[in-house]
Amino acid sequence: MKRTTAAFAIGFLAASALTDAKALSGTELYKACRQKDLSAGGLSCTAYVRGFVDGMTLGYLTGKKSPLLYCPPLDGIAADQARLLVQKYLRDHPESLHLEAGNLAAEALTEAFPCPPRSD
């Protein structure tokens, strides 16, 4: 338990340092995601992406009345899988790295888990 708490604290502090009171860019997130899993940058990447997945899943569950773009698997998404998806998207779209990381993470997850067309 203490190790998990310490790892979370390190990741949170690293993410806070990365943001520097402005929106996290794709470049900053990609730099963190390229670091080893247990490094401060690696932990901040995983924590950021995990929180982002949780937020998108909550949006999916509460926003079913509008056209859906993101449809997560019923059994969820592991943090490691989400991290790899976001990292691959960032690597494959270097022209977008100046944009906010949240927008890029949303694009990555929406591309990986698109919703089927609605037939209402």
A tleap script that builds the chain and sets N, CA, C and O, in Angstrom:
source leaprc.protein.ff14SB
mol = sequence {
  NMET LYS ARG THR THR ALA ALA PHE ALA ILE
  GLY PHE LEU ALA ALA SER ALA LEU THR ASP
  ALA LYS ALA LEU SER GLY THR GLU LEU TYR
  LYS ALA CYS ARG GLN LYS ASP LEU SER ALA
  GLY GLY LEU SER CYS THR ALA TYR VAL ARG
  GLY PHE VAL ASP GLY MET THR LEU GLY TYR
  LEU THR GLY LYS LYS SER PRO LEU LEU TYR
  CYS PRO PRO LEU ASP GLY ILE ALA ALA ASP
  GLN ALA ARG LEU LEU VAL GLN LYS TYR LEU
  ARG ASP HIE PRO GLU SER LEU HIE LEU GLU
  ALA GLY ASN LEU ALA ALA GLU ALA LEU THR
  GLU ALA PHE PRO CYS PRO PRO ARG SER CASP
}
set mol.1.N position { 0.825 -1.199 0.000 }
set mol.1.CA position { 0.000 0.000 0.000 }
set mol.1.C position { 0.870 1.264 0.000 }
set mol.1.O position { 0.594 2.212 -0.736 }
set mol.2.N position { 1.912 1.272 0.823 }
set mol.2.CA position { 2.775 2.447 0.886 }
set mol.2.C position { 3.469 2.675 -0.439 }
set mol.2.O position { 3.638 3.819 -0.861 }
set mol.3.N position { 3.883 1.584 -1.113 }
set mol.3.CA position { 4.571 1.726 -2.395 }
set mol.3.C position { 3.634 2.326 -3.441 }
set mol.3.O position { 4.036 3.187 -4.223 }
set mol.4.N position { 2.374 1.862 -3.449 }
set mol.4.CA position { 1.391 2.397 -4.395 }
set mol.4.C position { 1.151 3.879 -4.131 }
set mol.4.O position { 1.092 4.679 -5.065 }
set mol.5.N position { 1.014 4.240 -2.862 }
set mol.5.CA position { 0.801 5.643 -2.509 }
set mol.5.C position { 2.006 6.485 -2.899 }
set mol.5.O position { 1.854 7.588 -3.424 }
set mol.6.N position { 3.197 5.971 -2.645 }
set mol.6.CA position { 4.406 6.710 -3.001 }
set mol.6.C position { 4.524 6.852 -4.510 }
set mol.6.O position { 4.888 7.917 -5.011 }
set mol.7.N position { 4.218 5.780 -5.238 }
set mol.7.CA position { 4.282 5.830 -6.702 }
set mol.7.C position { 3.277 6.839 -7.242 }
set mol.7.O position { 3.586 7.601 -8.159 }
set mol.8.N position { 2.075 6.843 -6.672 }
set mol.8.CA position { 1.068 7.811 -7.115 }
set mol.8.C position { 1.543 9.232 -6.838 }
set mol.8.O position { 1.393 10.117 -7.681 }
set mol.9.N position { 2.110 9.449 -5.667 }
set mol.9.CA position { 2.579 10.792 -5.306 }
set mol.9.C position { 3.683 11.253 -6.255 }
set mol.9.O position { 3.694 12.403 -6.695 }
set mol.10.N position { 4.614 10.344 -6.566 }
set mol.10.CA position { 5.693 10.700 -7.497 }
set mol.10.C position { 5.107 11.036 -8.864 }
set mol.10.O position { 5.489 12.031 -9.481 }
set mol.11.N position { 4.178 10.203 -9.335 }
set mol.11.CA position { 3.554 10.454 -10.629 }
set mol.11.C position { 2.797 11.764 -10.648 }
set mol.11.O position { 2.863 12.513 -11.623 }
set mol.12.N position { 2.078 12.041 -9.576 }
set mol.12.CA position { 1.313 13.281 -9.503 }
set mol.12.C position { 2.246 14.485 -9.502 }
set mol.12.O position { 1.991 15.472 -10.192 }
set mol.13.N position { 3.321 14.406 -8.732 }
set mol.13.CA position { 4.274 15.517 -8.691 }
set mol.13.C position { 4.945 15.714 -10.041 }
set mol.13.O position { 5.160 16.847 -10.472 }
set mol.14.N position { 5.277 14.613 -10.710 }
set mol.14.CA position { 5.894 14.729 -12.030 }
set mol.14.C position { 4.912 15.350 -13.018 }
set mol.14.O position { 5.290 16.202 -13.823 }
set mol.15.N position { 3.652 14.924 -12.956 }
set mol.15.CA position { 2.647 15.493 -13.851 }
set mol.15.C position { 2.451 16.970 -13.548 }
set mol.15.O position { 2.297 17.777 -14.465 }
set mol.16.N position { 2.456 17.329 -12.270 }
set mol.16.CA position { 2.308 18.738 -11.898 }
set mol.16.C position { 3.476 19.557 -12.423 }
set mol.16.O position { 3.292 20.678 -12.899 }
set mol.17.N position { 4.661 19.003 -12.336 }
set mol.17.CA position { 5.839 19.719 -12.834 }
set mol.17.C position { 5.783 19.882 -14.340 }
set mol.17.O position { 6.201 20.907 -14.879 }
set mol.18.N position { 5.264 18.868 -15.019 }
set mol.18.CA position { 5.160 18.936 -16.478 }
set mol.18.C position { 4.206 20.030 -16.931 }
set mol.18.O position { 4.459 20.712 -17.924 }
set mol.19.N position { 3.108 20.193 -16.199 }
set mol.19.CA position { 2.093 21.137 -16.646 }
set mol.19.C position { 2.527 22.583 -16.493 }
set mol.19.O position { 2.134 23.434 -17.290 }
set mol.20.N position { 3.329 22.871 -15.484 }
set mol.20.CA position { 3.838 24.225 -15.288 }
set mol.20.C position { 2.723 25.259 -15.375 }
set mol.20.O position { 2.895 26.307 -15.997 }
set mol.21.N position { 1.572 24.966 -14.749 }
set mol.21.CA position { 0.419 25.869 -14.672 }
set mol.21.C position { -0.221 26.167 -16.025 }
set mol.21.O position { -0.962 27.142 -16.147 }
set mol.22.N position { 0.042 25.365 -17.025 }
set mol.22.CA position { -0.632 25.500 -18.317 }
set mol.22.C position { -1.069 24.116 -18.756 }
set mol.22.O position { -0.711 23.119 -18.128 }
set mol.23.N position { -1.821 24.049 -19.802 }
set mol.23.CA position { -2.291 22.758 -20.283 }
set mol.23.C position { -1.111 21.893 -20.719 }
set mol.23.O position { -0.159 22.386 -21.324 }
set mol.24.N position { -1.180 20.628 -20.411 }
set mol.24.CA position { -0.160 19.666 -20.818 }
set mol.24.C position { -0.224 19.495 -22.326 }
set mol.24.O position { -1.299 19.270 -22.882 }
set mol.25.N position { 0.912 19.600 -22.987 }
set mol.25.CA position { 0.924 19.437 -24.443 }
set mol.25.C position { 1.161 17.978 -24.803 }
set mol.25.O position { 1.597 17.186 -23.967 }
set mol.26.N position { 0.875 17.634 -26.031 }
set mol.26.CA position { 1.159 16.303 -26.530 }
set mol.26.C position { 2.643 15.994 -26.449 }
set mol.26.O position { 3.025 14.862 -26.152 }
set mol.27.N position { 3.476 16.977 -26.706 }
set mol.27.CA position { 4.929 16.782 -26.629 }
set mol.27.C position { 5.334 16.377 -25.214 }
set mol.27.O position { 6.124 15.449 -25.037 }
set mol.28.N position { 4.804 17.062 -24.213 }
set mol.28.CA position { 5.143 16.753 -22.829 }
set mol.28.C position { 4.634 15.370 -22.427 }
set mol.28.O position { 5.338 14.618 -21.753 }
set mol.29.N position { 3.414 15.038 -22.841 }
set mol.29.CA position { 2.867 13.723 -22.515 }
set mol.29.C position { 3.658 12.623 -23.215 }
set mol.29.O position { 3.954 11.592 -22.612 }
set mol.30.N position { 3.996 12.833 -24.470 }
set mol.30.CA position { 4.769 11.834 -25.211 }
set mol.30.C position { 6.139 11.628 -24.581 }
set mol.30.O position { 6.622 10.499 -24.497 }
set mol.31.N position { 6.759 12.700 -24.145 }
set mol.31.CA position { 8.062 12.601 -23.481 }
set mol.31.C position { 7.938 11.760 -22.211 }
set mol.31.O position { 8.786 10.908 -21.948 }
set mol.32.N position { 6.896 11.994 -21.430 }
set mol.32.CA position { 6.683 11.219 -20.204 }
set mol.32.C position { 6.378 9.759 -20.527 }
set mol.32.O position { 6.867 8.858 -19.845 }
set mol.33.N position { 5.579 9.521 -21.557 }
set mol.33.CA position { 5.174 8.159 -21.905 }
set mol.33.C position { 6.324 7.343 -22.479 }
set mol.33.O position { 6.280 6.113 -22.447 }
set mol.34.N position { 7.338 7.995 -22.995 }
set mol.34.CA position { 8.484 7.275 -23.556 }
set mol.34.C position { 9.444 6.815 -22.464 }
set mol.34.O position { 10.364 6.043 -22.734 }
set mol.35.N position { 9.239 7.280 -21.240 }
set mol.35.CA position { 10.116 6.877 -20.137 }
set mol.35.C position { 9.686 5.510 -19.594 }
set mol.35.O position { 8.567 5.060 -19.844 }
set mol.36.N position { 10.561 4.871 -18.868 }
set mol.36.CA position { 10.288 3.551 -18.292 }
set mol.36.C position { 9.075 3.617 -17.369 }
set mol.36.O position { 8.814 4.640 -16.735 }
set mol.37.N position { 8.337 2.504 -17.304 }
set mol.37.CA position { 7.092 2.438 -16.542 }
set mol.37.C position { 7.215 2.932 -15.099 }
set mol.37.O position { 6.328 3.637 -14.619 }
set mol.38.N position { 8.285 2.581 -14.405 }
set mol.38.CA position { 8.410 2.935 -12.988 }
set mol.38.C position { 9.190 4.219 -12.733 }
set mol.38.O position { 9.454 4.556 -11.579 }
set mol.39.N position { 9.562 4.939 -13.785 }
set mol.39.CA position { 10.202 6.240 -13.599 }
set mol.39.C position { 9.128 7.269 -13.262 }
set mol.39.O position { 7.937 6.996 -13.416 }
set mol.40.N position { 9.535 8.432 -12.809 }
set mol.40.CA position { 8.567 9.483 -12.489 }
set mol.40.C position { 7.740 9.854 -13.716 }
set mol.40.O position { 6.523 10.008 -13.621 }
set mol.41.N position { 8.397 9.997 -14.870 }
set mol.41.CA position { 7.679 10.334 -16.088 }
set mol.41.C position { 6.746 9.218 -16.521 }
set mol.41.O position { 5.616 9.473 -16.935 }
set mol.42.N position { 7.218 7.976 -16.426 }
set mol.42.CA position { 6.394 6.834 -16.794 }
set mol.42.C position { 5.166 6.718 -15.915 }
set mol.42.O position { 4.071 6.431 -16.399 }
set mol.43.N position { 5.348 6.941 -14.620 }
set mol.43.CA position { 4.219 6.896 -13.692 }
set mol.43.C position { 3.238 8.032 -13.963 }
set mol.43.O position { 2.024 7.841 -13.891 }
set mol.44.N position { 3.765 9.212 -14.274 }
set mol.44.CA position { 2.862 10.337 -14.545 }
set mol.44.C position { 2.073 10.081 -15.823 }
set mol.44.O position { 0.902 10.452 -15.911 }
set mol.45.N position { 2.702 9.450 -16.818 }
set mol.45.CA position { 1.996 9.112 -18.057 }
set mol.45.C position { 0.861 8.145 -17.764 }
set mol.45.O position { -0.275 8.366 -18.184 }
set mol.46.N position { 1.166 7.073 -17.046 }
set mol.46.CA position { 0.156 6.069 -16.739 }
set mol.46.C position { -0.972 6.669 -15.901 }
set mol.46.O position { -2.144 6.388 -16.149 }
set mol.47.N position { -0.627 7.486 -14.916 }
set mol.47.CA position { -1.652 8.110 -14.074 }
set mol.47.C position { -2.526 9.059 -14.892 }
set mol.47.O position { -3.747 9.070 -14.733 }
set mol.48.N position { -1.914 9.847 -15.757 }
set mol.48.CA position { -2.670 10.780 -16.598 }
set mol.48.C position { -3.634 10.016 -17.505 }
set mol.48.O position { -4.817 10.346 -17.582 }
set mol.49.N position { -3.120 8.997 -18.188 }
set mol.49.CA position { -3.947 8.244 -19.132 }
set mol.49.C position { -5.043 7.485 -18.391 }
set mol.49.O position { -6.177 7.431 -18.868 }
set mol.50.N position { -4.733 6.898 -17.236 }
set mol.50.CA position { -5.742 6.168 -16.459 }
set mol.50.C position { -6.873 7.115 -16.046 }
set mol.50.O position { -8.050 6.779 -16.179 }
set mol.51.N position { -6.516 8.274 -15.555 }
set mol.51.CA position { -7.538 9.253 -15.184 }
set mol.51.C position { -8.349 9.704 -16.376 }
set mol.51.O position { -9.553 9.936 -16.271 }
set mol.52.N position { -7.682 9.826 -17.512 }
set mol.52.CA position { -8.386 10.233 -18.719 }
set mol.52.C position { -9.374 9.164 -19.159 }
set mol.52.O position { -10.499 9.482 -19.543 }
set mol.53.N position { -8.959 7.884 -19.105 }
set mol.53.CA position { -9.857 6.783 -19.457 }
set mol.53.C position { -11.056 6.770 -18.521 }
set mol.53.O position { -12.191 6.598 -18.965 }
set mol.54.N position { -10.809 6.950 -17.235 }
set mol.54.CA position { -11.912 6.984 -16.274 }
set mol.54.C position { -12.884 8.111 -16.597 }
set mol.54.O position { -14.099 7.923 -16.531 }
set mol.55.N position { -12.360 9.268 -16.941 }
set mol.55.CA position { -13.223 10.401 -17.302 }
set mol.55.C position { -14.024 10.145 -18.566 }
set mol.55.O position { -15.207 10.476 -18.637 }
set mol.56.N position { -13.380 9.554 -19.562 }
set mol.56.CA position { -14.104 9.259 -20.811 }
set mol.56.C position { -15.161 8.188 -20.591 }
set mol.56.O position { -16.240 8.244 -21.182 }
set mol.57.N position { -14.853 7.212 -19.741 }
set mol.57.CA position { -15.835 6.167 -19.446 }
set mol.57.C position { -17.030 6.767 -18.715 }
set mol.57.O position { -18.175 6.419 -19.007 }
set mol.58.N position { -16.774 7.658 -17.775 }
set mol.58.CA position { -17.864 8.335 -17.081 }
set mol.58.C position { -18.702 9.134 -18.075 }
set mol.58.O position { -19.931 9.103 -18.017 }
set mol.59.N position { -18.049 9.842 -18.977 }
set mol.59.CA position { -18.779 10.580 -20.011 }
set mol.59.C position { -19.627 9.657 -20.874 }
set mol.59.O position { -20.753 9.996 -21.237 }
set mol.60.N position { -19.086 8.498 -21.200 }
set mol.60.CA position { -19.826 7.507 -21.986 }
set mol.60.C position { -21.074 7.054 -21.231 }
set mol.60.O position { -22.160 6.970 -21.804 }
set mol.61.N position { -20.909 6.767 -19.955 }
set mol.61.CA position { -22.025 6.246 -19.166 }
set mol.61.C position { -23.098 7.295 -18.915 }
set mol.61.O position { -24.277 6.957 -18.809 }
set mol.62.N position { -22.711 8.559 -18.818 }
set mol.62.CA position { -23.682 9.604 -18.515 }
set mol.62.C position { -24.195 10.334 -19.752 }
set mol.62.O position { -25.182 11.063 -19.658 }
set mol.63.N position { -23.566 10.165 -20.887 }
set mol.63.CA position { -23.938 10.940 -22.071 }
set mol.63.C position { -24.518 10.134 -23.210 }
set mol.63.O position { -24.327 10.488 -24.373 }
set mol.64.N position { -25.213 9.072 -22.909 }
set mol.64.CA position { -25.710 8.195 -23.968 }
set mol.64.C position { -26.784 8.830 -24.839 }
set mol.64.O position { -27.150 8.251 -25.862 }
set mol.65.N position { -27.301 9.996 -24.474 }
set mol.65.CA position { -28.368 10.605 -25.269 }
set mol.65.C position { -27.850 11.351 -26.496 }
set mol.65.O position { -28.624 11.615 -27.416 }
set mol.66.N position { -26.589 11.691 -26.534 }
set mol.66.CA position { -26.035 12.379 -27.699 }
set mol.66.C position { -25.260 11.375 -28.551 }
set mol.66.O position { -24.995 10.262 -28.096 }
set mol.67.N position { -24.891 11.750 -29.781 }
set mol.67.CA position { -24.117 10.811 -30.597 }
set mol.67.C position { -22.808 10.446 -29.898 }
set mol.67.O position { -22.027 11.318 -29.515 }
set mol.68.N position { -22.588 9.165 -29.742 }
set mol.68.CA position { -21.390 8.703 -29.051 }
set mol.68.C position { -20.245 8.522 -30.025 }
set mol.68.O position { -20.431 8.048 -31.146 }
set mol.69.N position { -19.082 8.900 -29.592 }
set mol.69.CA position { -17.875 8.704 -30.383 }
set mol.69.C position { -16.997 7.616 -29.784 }
set mol.69.O position { -16.300 6.909 -30.512 }
set mol.70.N position { -17.026 7.478 -28.460 }
set mol.70.CA position { -16.150 6.563 -27.744 }
set mol.70.C position { -16.991 5.489 -27.066 }
set mol.70.O position { -17.873 5.797 -26.265 }
set mol.71.N position { -16.716 4.230 -27.388 }
set mol.71.CA position { -17.428 3.106 -26.779 }
set mol.71.C position { -16.406 2.117 -26.225 }
set mol.71.O position { -15.906 1.261 -26.955 }
set mol.72.N position { -16.096 2.235 -24.931 }
set mol.72.CA position { -15.080 1.357 -24.348 }
set mol.72.C position { -15.558 -0.088 -24.306 }
set mol.72.O position { -16.762 -0.344 -24.311 }
set mol.73.N position { -14.625 -1.033 -24.265 }
set mol.73.CA position { -15.015 -2.436 -24.146 }
set mol.73.C position { -15.774 -2.662 -22.837 }
set mol.73.O position { -15.540 -1.972 -21.845 }
set mol.74.N position { -16.674 -3.626 -22.849 }
set mol.74.CA position { -17.482 -3.889 -21.661 }
set mol.74.C position { -16.640 -4.298 -20.457 }
set mol.74.O position { -17.014 -4.024 -19.316 }
set mol.75.N position { -15.521 -4.943 -20.701 }
set mol.75.CA position { -14.662 -5.369 -19.595 }
set mol.75.C position { -13.625 -4.314 -19.223 }
set mol.75.O position { -12.732 -4.584 -18.419 }
set mol.76.N position { -13.730 -3.129 -19.790 }
set mol.76.CA position { -12.855 -2.020 -19.436 }
set mol.76.C position { -11.538 -2.030 -20.195 }
set mol.76.O position { -11.303 -2.872 -21.062 }
set mol.77.N position { -10.698 -1.088 -19.854 }
set mol.77.CA position { -9.396 -0.921 -20.485 }
set mol.77.C position { -8.350 -0.875 -19.378 }
set mol.77.O position { -8.463 -0.082 -18.444 }
set mol.78.N position { -7.350 -1.712 -19.483 }
set mol.78.CA position { -6.255 -1.685 -18.513 }
set mol.78.C position { -5.438 -0.413 -18.723 }
set mol.78.O position { -5.316 0.078 -19.846 }
set mol.79.N position { -4.886 0.110 -17.648 }
set mol.79.CA position { -4.079 1.328 -17.738 }
set mol.79.C position { -2.910 1.135 -18.696 }
set mol.79.O position { -2.586 2.043 -19.461 }
set mol.80.N position { -2.276 -0.029 -18.667 }
set mol.80.CA position { -1.147 -0.289 -19.569 }
set mol.80.C position { -1.580 -0.247 -21.026 }
set mol.80.O position { -0.873 0.294 -21.876 }
set mol.81.N position { -2.745 -0.821 -21.311 }
set mol.81.CA position { -3.250 -0.815 -22.684 }
set mol.81.C position { -3.558 0.609 -23.135 }
set mol.81.O position { -3.193 1.010 -24.240 }
set mol.82.N position { -4.226 1.363 -22.282 }
set mol.82.CA position { -4.565 2.747 -22.621 }
set mol.82.C position { -3.299 3.562 -22.847 }
set mol.82.O position { -3.230 4.365 -23.778 }
set mol.83.N position { -2.312 3.358 -22.009 }
set mol.83.CA position { -1.040 4.076 -22.165 }
set mol.83.C position { -0.417 3.770 -23.520 }
set mol.83.O position { 0.036 4.682 -24.212 }
set mol.84.N position { -0.389 2.492 -23.909 }
set mol.84.CA position { 0.182 2.111 -25.195 }
set mol.84.C position { -0.594 2.716 -26.359 }
set mol.84.O position { 0.002 3.142 -27.348 }
set mol.85.N position { -1.918 2.755 -26.247 }
set mol.85.CA position { -2.741 3.346 -27.308 }
set mol.85.C position { -2.454 4.837 -27.460 }
set mol.85.O position { -2.305 5.334 -28.577 }
set mol.86.N position { -2.378 5.547 -26.339 }
set mol.86.CA position { -2.103 6.987 -26.382 }
set mol.86.C position { -0.686 7.224 -26.891 }
set mol.86.O position { -0.467 8.096 -27.731 }
set mol.87.N position { 0.267 6.463 -26.393 }
set mol.87.CA position { 1.654 6.631 -26.823 }
set mol.87.C position { 1.788 6.387 -28.326 }
set mol.87.O position { 2.481 7.139 -29.012 }
set mol.88.N position { 1.138 5.350 -28.844 }
set mol.88.CA position { 1.197 5.062 -30.285 }
set mol.88.C position { 0.576 6.209 -31.086 }
set mol.88.O position { 1.119 6.619 -32.113 }
set mol.89.N position { -0.558 6.722 -30.615 }
set mol.89.CA position { -1.207 7.834 -31.313 }
set mol.89.C position { -0.280 9.044 -31.358 }
set mol.89.O position { -0.147 9.689 -32.398 }
set mol.90.N position { 0.355 9.351 -30.238 }
set mol.90.CA position { 1.273 10.496 -30.187 }
set mol.90.C position { 2.464 10.286 -31.123 }
set mol.90.O position { 2.886 11.210 -31.818 }
set mol.91.N position { 3.001 9.069 -31.135 }
set mol.91.CA position { 4.132 8.756 -32.016 }
set mol.91.C position { 3.721 8.871 -33.487 }
set mol.91.O position { 4.494 9.358 -34.312 }
set mol.92.N position { 2.503 8.424 -33.813 }
set mol.92.CA position { 2.019 8.421 -35.198 }
set mol.92.C position { 1.533 9.783 -35.688 }
set mol.92.O position { 1.307 9.961 -36.885 }
set mol.93.N position { 1.371 10.743 -34.783 }
set mol.93.CA position { 0.857 12.072 -35.146 }
set mol.93.C position { 1.757 13.186 -34.600 }
set mol.93.O position { 1.296 14.022 -33.823 }
set mol.94.N position { 3.023 13.208 -34.996 }
set mol.94.CA position { 3.936 14.228 -34.464 }
set mol.94.C position { 3.512 15.654 -34.824 }
set mol.94.O position { 3.864 16.603 -34.123 }
set mol.95.N position { 2.762 15.804 -35.907 }
set mol.95.CA position { 2.310 17.136 -36.308 }
set mol.95.C position { 1.310 17.742 -35.324 }
set mol.95.O position { 1.035 18.941 -35.375 }
set mol.96.N position { 0.764 16.911 -34.424 }
set mol.96.CA position { -0.252 17.369 -33.472 }
set mol.96.C position { 0.278 17.546 -32.057 }
set mol.96.O position { -0.480 17.926 -31.164 }
set mol.97.N position { 1.549 17.281 -31.833 }
set mol.97.CA position { 2.073 17.274 -30.466 }
set mol.97.C position { 2.018 18.627 -29.771 }
set mol.97.O position { 2.132 18.685 -28.547 }
set mol.98.N position { 1.851 19.700 -30.502 }
set mol.98.CA position { 1.745 21.021 -29.872 }
set mol.98.C position { 0.358 21.246 -29.255 }
set mol.98.O position { 0.164 22.188 -28.487 }
set mol.99.N position { -0.590 20.391 -29.589 }
set mol.99.CA position { -1.954 20.514 -29.064 }
set mol.99.C position { -2.043 19.987 -27.636 }
set mol.99.O position { -1.123 19.327 -27.152 }
set mol.100.N position { -3.155 20.282 -26.965 }
set mol.100.CA position { -3.341 19.839 -25.585 }
set mol.100.C position { -3.408 18.315 -25.518 }
set mol.100.O position { -4.042 17.668 -26.351 }
set mol.101.N position { -2.749 17.767 -24.523 }
set mol.101.CA position { -2.669 16.320 -24.351 }
set mol.101.C position { -4.053 15.685 -24.193 }
set mol.101.O position { -4.286 14.584 -24.691 }
set mol.102.N position { -4.954 16.357 -23.518 }
set mol.102.CA position { -6.297 15.803 -23.322 }
set mol.102.C position { -7.023 15.572 -24.636 }
set mol.102.O position { -7.679 14.547 -24.821 }
set mol.103.N position { -6.904 16.526 -25.544 }
set mol.103.CA position { -7.542 16.362 -26.851 }
set mol.103.C position { -6.930 15.201 -27.613 }
set mol.103.O position { -7.635 14.438 -28.274 }
set mol.104.N position { -5.615 15.070 -27.517 }
set mol.104.CA position { -4.923 13.995 -28.226 }
set mol.104.C position { -5.246 12.635 -27.617 }
set mol.104.O position { -5.423 11.657 -28.343 }
set mol.105.N position { -5.323 12.567 -26.298 }
set mol.105.CA position { -5.689 11.307 -25.642 }
set mol.105.C position { -7.114 10.911 -26.024 }
set mol.105.O position { -7.394 9.732 -26.241 }
set mol.106.N position { -8.009 11.883 -26.106 }
set mol.106.CA position { -9.386 11.597 -26.528 }
set mol.106.C position { -9.412 11.055 -27.953 }
set mol.106.O position { -10.129 10.096 -28.242 }
set mol.107.N position { -8.638 11.663 -28.839 }
set mol.107.CA position { -8.561 11.180 -30.221 }
set mol.107.C position { -8.042 9.746 -30.264 }
set mol.107.O position { -8.571 8.912 -30.999 }
set mol.108.N position { -7.013 9.464 -29.482 }
set mol.108.CA position { -6.426 8.118 -29.464 }
set mol.108.C position { -7.438 7.076 -29.008 }
set mol.108.O position { -7.561 6.017 -29.623 }
set mol.109.N position { -8.161 7.371 -27.939 }
set mol.109.CA position { -9.113 6.397 -27.409 }
set mol.109.C position { -10.348 6.276 -28.292 }
set mol.109.O position { -10.909 5.189 -28.431 }
set mol.110.N position { -10.769 7.374 -28.883 }
set mol.110.CA position { -11.917 7.342 -29.793 }
set mol.110.C position { -11.578 6.555 -31.053 }
set mol.110.O position { -12.411 5.819 -31.581 }
set mol.111.N position { -10.348 6.718 -31.527 }
set mol.111.CA position { -9.899 5.975 -32.709 }
set mol.111.C position { -9.794 4.478 -32.401 }
set mol.111.O position { -10.121 3.645 -33.246 }
set mol.112.N position { -9.345 4.143 -31.207 }
set mol.112.CA position { -9.179 2.747 -30.816 }
set mol.112.C position { -10.505 2.064 -30.506 }
set mol.112.O position { -10.664 0.869 -30.755 }
set mol.113.N position { -11.447 2.814 -29.968 }
set mol.113.CA position { -12.733 2.238 -29.557 }
set mol.113.C position { -13.890 3.083 -30.086 }
set mol.113.O position { -14.612 3.701 -29.303 }
set mol.114.N position { -14.072 3.115 -31.398 }
set mol.114.CA position { -15.175 3.905 -31.963 }
set mol.114.C position { -16.520 3.226 -31.692 }
set mol.114.O position { -16.596 2.009 -31.520 }
set mol.115.N position { -17.547 4.021 -31.660 }
set mol.115.CA position { -18.900 3.473 -31.492 }
set mol.115.C position { -19.461 3.056 -32.848 }
set mol.115.O position { -19.187 3.688 -33.868 }
set mol.116.N position { -20.241 1.992 -32.844 }
set mol.116.CA position { -20.917 1.634 -34.083 }
set mol.116.C position { -21.991 2.690 -34.401 }
set mol.116.O position { -22.478 3.362 -33.492 }
set mol.117.N position { -22.356 2.837 -35.655 }
set mol.117.CA position { -23.419 3.799 -35.985 }
set mol.117.C position { -24.704 3.459 -35.230 }
set mol.117.O position { -25.053 2.290 -35.059 }
set mol.118.N position { -25.392 4.496 -34.788 }
set mol.118.CA position { -26.665 4.292 -34.063 }
set mol.118.C position { -27.786 4.072 -35.053 }
set mol.118.O position { -27.787 4.622 -36.154 }
set mol.119.N position { -28.728 3.266 -34.645 }
set mol.119.CA position { -29.875 2.994 -35.515 }
set mol.119.C position { -31.193 3.370 -34.852 }
set mol.119.O position { -32.196 2.680 -35.032 }
set mol.120.N position { -31.198 4.480 -34.069 }
set mol.120.CA position { -32.446 4.878 -33.408 }
set mol.120.C position { -33.320 5.499 -34.388 }
set mol.120.O position { -34.430 5.913 -34.051 }
savepdb mol mol.pdb
quit
